[in-house]
Amino acid sequence: MKIYLLFGCVLICMVMSASAQITITQSDLSNLNGVSVIQILDTTNLSAISPGNAGANQTWNLSAIGNDSQDTLMFQNAAGVGCYTSFPNSTYAMQIPGFEGYVYIAVSSSSLDMLGMCGVFMPPDITIAPFTPGYKKITFPATMNTTFSGTTKQILQFGLDNPPPDLRPDSLTDFLYNYCRWLG
């Protein structure tokens, strides 16, 4: 009798398998002060990368990803960094290798937004380049199939205090994100 009962319990456990889904919230990004994130970029093996299907009970094979370039992003408290007064709502200042300045980021209960950049784009002057509105990078909670879109504009003003509008390079960015590609 015990064998049949054990077999029945094992069968029920196999049929009723548990599955979970990744959910990213504000609390996951609540303490980035002093954190370094290594970002690796693969530009050569793009066609070889086929992680597989999304959804539960999938095994992804990402062994084809190469390491063509690598950056270390360093986060710190924005209040202690140079141009904080231009981005008073920022939570973190992110330092990027090769850029003599910072990207200012705000983390709220609903999103993570890039507020702008401050640094030396063309030596020797420091340039402040805000995103208007903030460049939304993730909304909270983020899970598989979370989708959002928006538009942001960034104006770079070099050297002159009040240059004519046609001498100020600006960029208008429309964005659409769907997290089904990497969360799940």
N, C-alpha and C positions, 0 to 999 in steps of 0.2 A: 504494500500500500504506500509506503514511504517513497518508493521509486516512482510510482505514478504521480504522487503529489509533487515531488521534486521536478519531474519532467513537465508537469502542468505549469508550475511556477516559472521554470526556465522558458517555456513556450510563450507564456503571457508576457514575460519581460522582453523577449525578442520582438514580439508583435507591437508592444507599446514602447518603442524606443524613444528616448528623450532627444529633443533637438533644441538648440538655442540660437539666438541671433545677436550679433554684436550691436550694441547701442552706444553711441558716443554722446556724452552730455557735458555740460559746463564743468562739472566736478572732475572730469578726466583731464582738463586743462587748467586746473585751479592752482597748480604749484609748479610752474615752469622756470621760476627764478633759479639761475645757475645751471640750467639743464642744457646740454649739448645734444643736438640731433644730427646724425650722419645721414646725408641724403646721397644716394648713388643713382647715377643716370646711365641708362643703357641706350645707345643710339644705333648700334649695329645689328643687334639680333631681334629687331622688332617683329619680323615675320615668323620667327621661330618660337615666339612666346604664345602659347595657347594654354591658359590655365585650366580650362575645362568649363563645365556648366555651372551656373549659379544655383543656389538652393541648398537644401539640407542633404546630408550624407554624400557630399562630394569630396574627392581628394584632388587637390590642385598640385600640379607639377610645375614649379617655377624655376627649375634647375637651369633653363636656357638663358636666364637673365645674366647679362654681363656687367662689368664694372668699367665703363668708359670714362667716367669722371666722378669725382666724389667731393662733396662740400660738407663742411661742418657748420651748422647753424647754431648760434649761441644765443640763449634767451636770458634776459635780466630784467629787473624791475625798471619800468620806464621812468619812474620819478627820479632816478639817479643818473639819467643820461641826458647829454647835451641839449637837444631841441624839445624837451618834454613840454615846455611852455607853449609850443606850437601844436601839441597834441595832448592836451590835459586829460582827455578821456581814455588815454591809452593805458593798458595794463602791463604790457611787455614791450621791450625794445629788442628786436632781433638783429644780430650782427651777422652779415653775410661775407664770406671770404672774397677778397678782391674789391670790396666796396668800402670806401672810407666813410662810413656812416651807419645809419640804423633804419630799419623798417619798424614803424610803430603799429602795434596790434592792440585791439580792444576785445576782451572776452566778456560777454554778458550772458545772461540766462538764456537768451534766444539765439546767439550767433557768435562767430569769431570773424572780426572784420579787420582788414588792413586799412589803417587810417591815412598812412602816407609814409614818405621817406624824407630823411634829412641827412645830408652829407656832402662830400666833395664830388660832384659830377664832372666839373671842369675846374681844375686847380687854378687859383688857390681859394676861390670863393666857396662858401657853404651855401647850398641850395635847399630850400624847403619845398617839397612837392607833395601836397595833400591829395588824397583821392576824395572826390566830391560826387556823390556820397561815398562813405567807406566801401571798400572793395570786399564784399562778403565772400568768405572762403568756405564756411560751413555753417549750417543752421543746427540748432539743438532742439530736441534730440535727433541725432542722425542715425539712420539705420538703412537697411537695404531698401532701395527704391525711393529714398528721400530725394526730392527734386526741388530746386529753386533756381531762380534766374534774376537778372537785374542788369543795370547799367551803371558805370562809374566813369568819371573823367579825372585825368591827372594833368596838371599844367606844370611844366618846368620853366622856371624863369632864371636865366643866368645873368649874373653881374649887374645889369642895369636895374635901378630902383623901380622905375615905371616904364618899361619898354612898350613900344606900340604892340597892339595885339598880334600883328602878323609876325613878330619876332619871338613870340613865346610858343615853343613847340608844345602841343598838347596831344593827349591820346584819349580817345573815347573807346571804352571797352564794354561790349555786351557779353554776358556770360550766362551759361546754362550748365548746371551740375546735376548729375544723377549718380547716386552712390551705388547703383547696382553692380558696377564694375569691380569694386574692391571691398565692399562690405557684404557679408552674408555667410 
